[in-house]
């Protein structure tokens, strides 16, 4: 019984709480002193298409007031990484006809190269590529012919998602591509 009274009188709980807080503060100071990287997000380029091109989404809000700017960024830098949003294979304002899958993948990759170089990187620094391909059973082999040669060895890792042409966002688009790249 006397032990309980002694322990209660020592009030160890506040001391334990204060002791636990000290290492956290010290760790935060050490991180600042060591210059450790803290993630940041910097817009390098606005949307490749100027924002959402879907007319049902881009329509003015009720009352006729225009909606705020684009719904996405074309390229974001965080530390030494660049994240490029989806680049479609065809934009009517850039080329009159949509073209076939080879024309579209070359167009998208040329745009990707332009964005990367504008951000201080290159196709050699691309780490990962993801594509959405319309009717992949029909288009992937032909796409690969045009894709070859855009990236030096070692080529970036790549994945793709397939879908029907009616699911590409607007008529005429056969491919959309995005990537993650490294920048010094």
C-alpha positions in Angstrom: 0.0 0.0 0.0 2.8 2.4 0.8 4.2 1.7 -2.6 1.1 2.9 -4.3 1.1 6.1 -2.4 4.7 6.7 -3.3 4.2 6.0 -7.0 1.2 8.3 -7.1 3.1 11.1 -5.5 5.9 10.9 -8.0 3.6 11.8 -10.9 5.5 9.9 -13.5 3.0 10.4 -16.3 3.8 14.0 -16.9 7.5 13.2 -16.9 7.0 10.4 -19.4 5.1 12.7 -21.7 7.7 15.4 -21.6 10.5 12.9 -22.3 8.7 11.5 -25.3 8.3 15.0 -26.8 12.0 15.8 -26.7 13.2 13.3 -29.2 10.5 14.5 -31.7 11.7 18.1 -31.5 15.3 17.0 -31.7 14.5 14.9 -34.8 12.8 17.8 -36.5 15.8 20.1 -35.8 18.2 17.4 -37.1 16.3 17.0 -40.3 16.4 20.8 -40.9 20.1 20.8 -40.2 20.9 17.9 -42.5 19.0 19.5 -45.3 16.8 16.5 -45.9 14.4 16.7 -48.8 10.9 17.7 -48.1 8.4 17.0 -50.9 7.2 20.0 -52.8 4.9 20.4 -55.7 5.8 22.9 -58.5 3.7 23.3 -61.6 6.1 23.2 -64.6 3.4 23.3 -67.3 -0.3 23.7 -67.3 -2.5 21.1 -68.9 -1.3 19.8 -72.4 -4.7 20.6 -73.7 -5.5 23.8 -71.7 -7.6 21.9 -69.2 -10.4 19.5 -69.5 -11.7 19.4 -73.1 -14.9 17.5 -72.3 -17.6 20.1 -73.1 -19.9 18.8 -70.4 -17.3 19.4 -67.7 -15.8 22.6 -69.2 -19.2 24.3 -69.5 -19.8 27.5 -67.5 -21.2 27.1 -64.0 -24.8 28.0 -63.3 -25.5 31.7 -63.8 -23.1 31.9 -66.8 -20.0 32.6 -64.6 -16.9 30.9 -66.0 -15.5 28.1 -63.9 -12.0 28.4 -62.4 -8.9 27.5 -64.5 -7.9 24.1 -65.8 -8.7 21.0 -63.8 -5.2 19.5 -64.1 -1.6 20.3 -64.6 0.4 19.1 -67.6 3.7 18.6 -65.6 4.5 18.7 -61.9 7.9 18.6 -60.3 8.5 17.2 -56.9 12.1 17.1 -55.8 14.0 15.3 -58.6 10.9 13.8 -60.2 8.6 15.0 -63.0 5.1 13.8 -63.4 3.5 14.3 -66.8 -0.2 14.0 -67.2 -1.9 12.2 -70.0 -0.9 13.4 -73.5 -3.5 12.4 -76.1 -2.5 11.2 -79.5 -4.6 13.7 -81.3 -5.8 17.3 -80.6 -7.9 18.8 -83.4 -6.3 22.2 -82.8 -2.9 20.8 -83.6 -3.7 18.4 -86.5 -6.8 18.3 -88.8 -7.0 14.5 -89.0 -6.6 12.1 -86.1 -4.3 9.7 -88.0 -3.6 6.0 -87.2 -2.1 4.7 -84.0 1.5 5.2 -85.3 0.8 8.9 -86.1 -0.8 9.4 -82.7 1.9 7.7 -80.6 4.6 9.7 -82.4 2.7 12.9 -81.8 2.2 12.1 -78.1 5.9 11.1 -77.7 7.1 14.2 -79.5 4.9 16.3 -77.1 6.3 14.3 -74.1 9.9 15.1 -75.3 9.1 18.8 -75.7 7.6 19.0 -72.1 10.5 17.0 -70.6 13.1 19.2 -72.3 11.3 22.3 -71.2 11.4 21.1 -67.6 15.2 20.4 -67.8 15.0 16.6 -68.4 15.0 14.3 -71.4 13.6 11.1 -72.8 16.7 9.4 -71.4 15.5 10.2 -67.9 12.0 8.7 -68.2 11.6 6.0 -65.6 8.0 4.8 -66.2 5.5 5.2 -69.0 1.8 4.3 -68.9 -0.4 4.3 -71.9 -4.1 3.9 -72.5 -4.6 2.2 -75.8 -7.8 1.9 -77.8 -8.4 -1.6 -79.0 -5.0 -2.9 -77.9 -5.4 -6.3 -79.6 -5.6 -4.4 -82.9 -3.2 -1.5 -82.1 -0.4 -2.5 -79.7 1.9 -4.2 -82.2 1.7 -1.3 -84.6 2.1 1.2 -81.7 5.3 -0.7 -80.6 6.8 -0.2 -84.1 6.5 3.6 -83.8 7.4 3.6 -80.1 10.8 2.0 -80.7 13.7 4.4 -80.8 12.2 7.2 -78.6 14.0 6.0 -75.5 17.7 5.1 -75.2 18.8 1.9 -73.3 17.7 1.1 -70.7 14.2 1.7 -71.8 11.8 2.9 -69.2 9.3 0.4 -67.6 6.0 0.5 -69.3 2.4 -0.6 -68.7 -0.8 0.0 -70.6 -4.5 -0.2 -70.1 -6.7 -1.1 -73.0 -10.2 0.1 -73.7 -12.7 0.6 -76.6 -12.5 3.7 -78.8 -15.7 5.0 -77.2 -14.0 5.2 -73.8 -11.0 7.4 -74.8 -12.7 10.7 -73.9 -13.4 12.0 -77.3 -13.8 10.6 -80.8 -10.6 10.0 -82.8 -8.2 9.4 -79.9 -6.4 6.0 -80.0 -3.7 6.5 -77.4 -3.0 8.6 -74.3 0.4 8.5 -72.6 1.9 9.8 -69.3 5.2 9.3 -67.6 7.4 9.8 -64.5 10.9 11.1 -65.3 14.0 12.1 -63.3 15.4 15.6 -63.4 18.7 17.0 -61.8 
